[in-house]
């Protein structure tokens, strides 16, 4: 009687498991075959769950713009204004550069109003104030910018 009860419980669990996996309870009659099928069902279940999760992540993920990470990126875009101090060595470098990227940036600063500022202090204030739709990149000597931004933190 105890063996029959265990057999019914075992068969009930197997019936539930195969029904949950949308398989019929018929097919595997030996214990080894049932174990093998159970492992296979779990493997298939994990593969399908992984595929579904990756598909959902792919469909809901929105690409975030990369932003500006190099001088080439800066020269290639026109949405964000950038500039330097009028009549400075940096402005002269951009105007007279033989490197195409820097020459292109020099032409952009020369032909676009509001890119050249009168002093480094005005350039930093412009970065902090959020002019030009919130973005302005001030190009100047690195030690001077490091010093000024450490004294008066800015949006860098």
Protein Blocks (a to p, Z undefined) as FASTA:
>chain_A
ZZmmmmmmmmmmmmmmmmmnopafbhiacfklmmmmmmmmmmmmmmmmmmmmmmmmmmmp
ccddebjabfklmmmpmkbgcdddehifklmmmmmpcbfklmmmmmmmmmpghkacfbfk
lmmmmmmnopghhiacddddfklmmmmmmmmccdZZ
